[in-house]
Amino acid sequence: MPQNLSEPPNSQIDAIMNSSNPSIPFTIRPALSKAVENAVLGEAHGVLSKRMELVETINYLSIS
């Protein structure tokens, strides 16, 4: 999901969570926000893990 680098990553999520959108009940907004945050962090961790595996593979192949 591409993001505008000039704005903080959570600004769009915050805007949705802080809006008066009746489709998101006020009581579940914190939990929903935390779920979104955990999903984004989990995805970022997965991407970094794959990147490290790739770097390790390239290093191994360049040594052998």
Backbone as JSON Lines, residues from 0, in Angstrom:
{"i":0,"aa":"M","n":[0.85,-1.17,0.0],"ca":[0.0,0.0,0.0],"c":[0.89,1.23,0.0]}
{"i":1,"aa":"P","n":[1.02,1.95,-1.13],"ca":[1.89,3.12,-1.18],"c":[1.36,4.24,-0.3]}
{"i":2,"aa":"Q","n":[2.29,4.96,0.3],"ca":[1.91,6.07,1.16],"c":[2.66,7.32,0.74]}
{"i":3,"aa":"N","n":[2.05,8.44,1.0],"ca":[2.71,9.71,0.77],"c":[3.77,9.87,1.86]}
{"i":4,"aa":"L","n":[5.03,9.96,1.48],"ca":[6.12,9.98,2.46],"c":[6.17,11.29,3.25]}
{"i":5,"aa":"S","n":[5.46,12.31,2.78],"ca":[5.5,13.59,3.48],"c":[4.57,13.62,4.68]}
{"i":6,"aa":"E","n":[3.75,12.62,4.85],"ca":[2.85,12.58,5.99],"c":[3.15,11.36,6.85]}
{"i":7,"aa":"P","n":[2.87,11.45,8.15],"ca":[3.11,10.3,9.02],"c":[2.28,9.09,8.57]}
{"i":8,"aa":"P","n":[2.8,7.88,8.74],"ca":[2.11,6.7,8.23],"c":[0.72,6.5,8.82]}
{"i":9,"aa":"N","n":[0.49,6.94,10.03],"ca":[-0.81,6.7,10.66],"c":[-1.82,7.8,10.41]}
{"i":10,"aa":"S","n":[-1.47,8.84,9.66],"ca":[-2.38,9.98,9.53],"c":[-3.71,9.6,8.9]}
{"i":11,"aa":"Q","n":[-3.69,8.73,7.9],"ca":[-4.95,8.32,7.28],"c":[-5.78,7.48,8.23]}
{"i":12,"aa":"I","n":[-5.13,6.58,8.96],"ca":[-5.84,5.76,9.94],"c":[-6.42,6.65,11.03]}
{"i":13,"aa":"D","n":[-5.61,7.6,11.53],"ca":[-6.09,8.51,12.57],"c":[-7.28,9.32,12.08]}
{"i":14,"aa":"A","n":[-7.21,9.78,10.84],"ca":[-8.31,10.57,10.3],"c":[-9.6,9.76,10.26]}
{"i":15,"aa":"I","n":[-9.5,8.49,9.9],"ca":[-10.69,7.64,9.87],"c":[-11.19,7.38,11.28]}
{"i":16,"aa":"M","n":[-10.27,7.06,12.17],"ca":[-10.66,6.73,13.54],"c":[-11.24,7.94,14.27]}
{"i":17,"aa":"N","n":[-10.76,9.13,13.97],"ca":[-11.21,10.32,14.67],"c":[-12.39,10.99,13.98]}
{"i":18,"aa":"S","n":[-12.8,10.47,12.86],"ca":[-13.93,11.07,12.15],"c":[-15.23,10.71,12.86]}
{"i":19,"aa":"S","n":[-16.28,11.36,12.46],"ca":[-17.58,11.04,13.06],"c":[-18.31,10.04,12.17]}
{"i":20,"aa":"N","n":[-17.55,9.1,11.63],"ca":[-18.1,8.08,10.73],"c":[-19.01,7.15,11.53]}
{"i":21,"aa":"P","n":[-20.32,7.17,11.26],"ca":[-21.23,6.33,12.04],"c":[-21.07,4.84,11.76]}
{"i":22,"aa":"S","n":[-20.34,4.47,10.69],"ca":[-20.18,3.05,10.4],"c":[-19.17,2.39,11.33]}
{"i":23,"aa":"I","n":[-18.4,3.2,12.05],"ca":[-17.44,2.65,13.02],"c":[-17.9,3.09,14.41]}
{"i":24,"aa":"P","n":[-18.54,2.21,15.17],"ca":[-19.0,2.6,16.51],"c":[-17.85,3.12,17.36]}
{"i":25,"aa":"F","n":[-18.1,4.17,18.1],"ca":[-17.06,4.82,18.9],"c":[-16.37,3.85,19.85]}
{"i":26,"aa":"T","n":[-17.11,2.9,20.4],"ca":[-16.54,2.0,21.41],"c":[-15.52,1.02,20.84]}
{"i":27,"aa":"I","n":[-15.6,0.71,19.53],"ca":[-14.63,-0.25,19.0],"c":[-13.48,0.42,18.27]}
{"i":28,"aa":"R","n":[-13.5,1.74,18.15],"ca":[-12.43,2.43,17.42],"c":[-11.04,2.13,17.98]}
{"i":29,"aa":"P","n":[-10.83,2.2,19.3],"ca":[-9.47,1.89,19.81],"c":[-9.02,0.47,19.46]}
{"i":30,"aa":"A","n":[-9.92,-0.49,19.58],"ca":[-9.56,-1.88,19.26],"c":[-9.28,-2.03,17.77]}
{"i":31,"aa":"L","n":[-10.09,-1.38,16.96],"ca":[-9.89,-1.45,15.51],"c":[-8.58,-0.78,15.13]}
{"i":32,"aa":"S","n":[-8.29,0.36,15.75],"ca":[-7.03,1.05,15.48],"c":[-5.85,0.17,15.86]}
{"i":33,"aa":"K","n":[-5.94,-0.5,17.0],"ca":[-4.85,-1.38,17.45],"c":[-4.71,-2.57,16.5]}
{"i":34,"aa":"A","n":[-5.83,-3.11,16.02],"ca":[-5.78,-4.24,15.1],"c":[-5.11,-3.83,13.79]}
{"i":35,"aa":"V","n":[-5.43,-2.64,13.3],"ca":[-4.81,-2.14,12.07],"c":[-3.32,-1.93,12.3]}
{"i":36,"aa":"E","n":[-2.98,-1.33,13.43],"ca":[-1.57,-1.1,13.76],"c":[-0.8,-2.42,13.82]}
{"i":37,"aa":"N","n":[-1.38,-3.43,14.47],"ca":[-0.72,-4.73,14.58],"c":[-0.56,-5.38,13.21]}
{"i":38,"aa":"A","n":[-1.57,-5.23,12.36],"ca":[-1.49,-5.81,11.02],"c":[-0.38,-5.14,10.21]}
{"i":39,"aa":"V","n":[-0.29,-3.83,10.3],"ca":[0.74,-3.09,9.55],"c":[2.13,-3.46,10.07]}
{"i":40,"aa":"L","n":[2.27,-3.51,11.39],"ca":[3.57,-3.87,11.97],"c":[3.94,-5.31,11.62]}
{"i":41,"aa":"G","n":[2.97,-6.2,11.63],"ca":[3.23,-7.59,11.27],"c":[3.68,-7.71,9.83]}
{"i":42,"aa":"E","n":[3.03,-6.96,8.95],"ca":[3.41,-6.96,7.53],"c":[4.82,-6.41,7.36]}
{"i":43,"aa":"A","n":[5.13,-5.31,8.05],"ca":[6.46,-4.72,7.96],"c":[7.52,-5.7,8.47]}
{"i":44,"aa":"H","n":[7.22,-6.41,9.55],"ca":[8.16,-7.4,10.08],"c":[8.38,-8.51,9.07]}
{"i":45,"aa":"G","n":[7.31,-8.96,8.43],"ca":[7.43,-10.01,7.42],"c":[8.29,-9.57,6.25]}
{"i":46,"aa":"V","n":[8.11,-8.33,5.81],"ca":[8.89,-7.8,4.7],"c":[10.37,-7.72,5.09]}
{"i":47,"aa":"L","n":[10.64,-7.24,6.31],"ca":[12.03,-7.15,6.76],"c":[12.66,-8.52,6.9]}
{"i":48,"aa":"S","n":[11.89,-9.49,7.38],"ca":[12.41,-10.85,7.51],"c":[12.79,-11.42,6.15]}
{"i":49,"aa":"K","n":[11.91,-11.23,5.16],"ca":[12.2,-11.72,3.81],"c":[13.42,-11.01,3.23]}
{"i":50,"aa":"R","n":[13.53,-9.72,3.49],"ca":[14.68,-8.96,2.99],"c":[15.97,-9.51,3.6]}
{"i":51,"aa":"M","n":[15.95,-9.8,4.89],"ca":[17.15,-10.33,5.55],"c":[17.5,-11.71,5.0]}
{"i":52,"aa":"E","n":[16.5,-12.53,4.72],"ca":[16.76,-13.84,4.12],"c":[17.43,-13.66,2.76]}
{"i":53,"aa":"L","n":[16.95,-12.71,1.99],"ca":[17.52,-12.45,0.68],"c":[18.96,-11.97,0.79]}
{"i":54,"aa":"V","n":[19.21,-11.06,1.73],"ca":[20.58,-10.56,1.94],"c":[21.51,-11.7,2.35]}
{"i":55,"aa":"E","n":[21.04,-12.56,3.25],"ca":[21.86,-13.69,3.7],"c":[22.14,-14.64,2.55]}
{"i":56,"aa":"T","n":[21.15,-14.88,1.69],"ca":[21.34,-15.76,0.54],"c":[22.35,-15.17,-0.43]}
{"i":57,"aa":"I","n":[22.22,-13.88,-0.71],"ca":[23.16,-13.21,-1.63],"c":[24.57,-13.25,-1.06]}
{"i":58,"aa":"N","n":[24.7,-12.99,0.25],"ca":[26.02,-13.04,0.89],"c":[26.6,-14.45,0.8]}
{"i":59,"aa":"Y","n":[25.78,-15.45,1.03],"ca":[26.24,-16.84,0.97],"c":[26.71,-17.18,-0.45]}
{"i":60,"aa":"L","n":[25.92,-16.78,-1.44],"ca":[26.27,-17.08,-2.83],"c":[27.52,-16.32,-3.28]}
{"i":61,"aa":"S","n":[27.7,-15.12,-2.77],"ca":[28.87,-14.34,-3.19],"c":[30.15,-14.86,-2.54]}
{"i":62,"aa":"I","n":[30.01,-15.52,-1.39],"ca":[31.18,-16.1,-0.73],"c":[31.58,-17.42,-1.38]}
{"i":63,"aa":"S","n":[30.57,-18.22,-1.79],"ca":[30.88,-19.54,-2.34],"c":[31.38,-19.51,-3.74]}
